[in-house]
């Protein structure tokens, strides 16, 4: 998502807090077209990696898109919608995971 210009990408480990999923990824898009493109690319990457999409909400004009891979749920928000729903605060007790791209040092 960060490679596709999403902003403030956060990875949350919810394994100790959720019976439904293990990780939640949240990022902000810069436009509805960019968000849709990111959602499509994320879904394609999951499928190519052997993790097909279980369910998704990827409407072209949406301000919140969700791609559910079961173990990982990806949320792509328009910034104002992200601030309004403040999804990260629902998981305030869950660990934020520092992530990096493969091949990059910390």
Secondary structure by P-SEA (a helix, b strand, c coil): cccccccbbbbbbcccccccccbbbbbccccaaaaaaaaaaaaaaaaaaccccccccccccccbbbbbcccbbbbbbaaaaaaaaccccccccbbbbbcccccccc
